[in-house]
Amino acid sequence: MLNSETHLTIHARAPITLAGIPLELVLAERPQAPKRFVTWVHNPRTGDYAWGHYFETLDDARQDFAERLANYV
């Protein structure tokens, strides 16, 4: 869960569309989390983050980001 005290570093963002809704795919880092790297689908309109995939390494998260992005094209 994200809240006002959650610190994120965004490494990448890419626009996607799902069911006609403009969203973005995000690759982020959460320094205090056990698996600190994550890819999420983010709804900029609502601020919601969903469908997180969590990783221990940035390289694994980058690979997942690329694979997920390819699935939305």
Phi, psi and omega in degrees: 000139177259143175216184184295344180262357179283124179262124179237143167248120179273121179266331181201150174221145176213133178289139176221166175230132180229119182054038179079003181261123177288122181229186171217147172267133185234137170248120185228165176237132177242095190304328183271355185276149177301315171253097195281346181253141185212146167246135181227159163263126184244135174259103182297333181292318183259341184085000183285145172243137183214167174055052181286138170244126189248142187218155177272338182236149177295322179300317178296320179294321177297319179296315178297318178303313180297317180294317180294319179298318179299327179289338180267353181277000000 
